[in-house]
């Protein structure tokens, strides 16, 4: 097994086709293709077994301001494992690799949302839920909050830089304005 990382729009077509099939299985009827806003600098990470994609995700990134301080932030999106081999640790391996890649690329923090039942999965790959944190995506004009009614999400994060570690408590019981846009309403 090996991890391939590349800008989303440079992902080799043979791998992109496999990822799209996996996404269609995981989220039938949802729009899937090169789906991310280029302004978020999407990087695809693929877990490969020879030339077969077994798991995939995208890392999105932007600068945010929280509690008056700027931070470079990255988050996970479209995490998917091939349906016929789920439960074997492939997704965890890739999510853990993404955690390390975000730290190694010098981001202040990693932050994203996941479905509440997946919380322990992400915790097992190095992420943790900051107490009471709500992520607000969308735009300033049309915010899309992770605590909206009927939207059972939990925020996951980790703090990598010294400044982010020192200020981690500012993220607790807070609304973090991600404002990731109309395409990627929420990571």
N, C-alpha and C positions, 0 to 999 in steps of 0.2 A: 504494500500500500504506500502511496505517496500523495502529498498535497500539492496541487498546482494552484498558484495564485496569479491572476492577471486582471488588468482592467476589464470590466464586464464586456465592453464592446470589442475587445481583442480575444475573447474566449474562442478557441478553435471551434468551428461549426460542428464538427462531429461530437464534441462534448456538449455544446449548447443544445443540440437537438435532444440529447439524452436528458439533460436537465429539464428542458421544457416538458418532456414526457412525464418525468417524475413530478413536476409541479402540477400538471393536468390531473394526475392521479390523486395528489394530495388535496388540491383545491379545484374540483371540477367546476366548470362554468366561469371561473375567474379569469380575468385577462392576464395572460402570462406571455412574455416575450422579453425583449430588452426593456424592462419595465421601469427602471430607476431613472430619476432625474440626473442628468449628467453633472449638474452643479454639486451633487453630493459625492462625486468622485467614486462611483461604485467599483469595487474590486470583487471579482468572483473568486471563491475558494472552492476547489473541487477535491474530494477524496477519491483517488483513482486506484482501481485494482487492474493493473495492466492498462488497457484502453477503455475500461468500463467505469463510468461514474457511479459510485455507490452512495455518495452524499454530496450535497452542495449547499452553499450559502453565499450571501453577498454582504460585504462590509460597506456601510455608507458613512460618510464623514462630513462634518462641518464645524465651524466655530460657533459657539454659543456664549451667551452672557448669562451668568446666574449669580444672584446676590451681589451684583455690581462688578463681578470679575469675569474676564474672558477665559474660555477654555477651548482647547481642541478636543472634540468629541467624535467618537465613532460608535456605531452600533450594528447589530446583526439584523439581517432581513432575509426573507424567503429561505429559511432553513428547512431542508428536506432530505430524507433518506429514501433510497429505493424501497418501494413497498414490500417486495418479496424477501428483503433481508433486514427488516427493522428488528430492533431488539438485540442486536449483536454488538453494539458499542460503536458502530461506525459514525453515527451522528455525534455522539459524545466526543469521539476522537477529533472530529473536525471542529466542533464548537470549542473544544479546548485549544486546538491549534489557532483558531481565530482569536481567542482570548490572548494568547501569547503574541500573535502577530500585531494586534492592536497595541499591546504594551511595547513591543520591540520597535514599532514604527514611531514611537515617541508621542503618542496621544496622551493628553492629560487624563482622560477617562473614557471608559466604554460604558454606554448606557442604551437600553432598548427595552421594549416590552415583550411579554410572551403571554400565552394563554395560562391562566392560573394553574391548571393541572400539570403544566410543564415546568413549574418552578423548580422542583427537586432535580429534574434532568439538567437544567442549566446550572444549578448549584453544584452538581457533580462534575461539571466542566470548568469550575473556577469562578463563576459569577455568583453574586449575592444580591438579595433585595434590600436596598436602603429603606429604612423604616419610613413608611408613609409617603413615599415619593410618587408623585403623579407626573407623567410626561405629557406635555402639551404639544402636539404636532400641528399639522395643517399650516395655516398662515395666521398672521396677526388679525386679519379681517375675518377669517373663518377658522377659528381654532378647533382642534380635534383632540380632545383630552382622553387619556387612558382610563379615567374614572367615570366616563359617560354612562348613563343608565343602560343596562343590558350588555355592557361591554366588559367581560370578565378578564381583565388583564392585570398583570403585576409587572412592576418595573424591576429590571435586573441591572446591575452595574458593577464596576470595579474602578478603583482610583489608582492611577499609575504614577503620575508626576508628584513631586514633593508638594507643590502648591495644591494639587487636588487632594492629596492625602491630608494635608493640614486643614483643608476647608470641607472635608467630607460631611461634617455635621450640618453644614448649610444646605445640604441636599435632603436631609431628613425632614419628614413632615412638610415638604415643600412642593410647589408646582414648578417644574423645570420647563422653561419655554424652549423647546426644540425647534418649532416652526420649520418643519422639514419640507413644506410645500404641498401642492395639490396632488402630485403624482405619488409621492411617498408620504402619505398623510401622517403615518406614525411608524417608527421602527419597532 
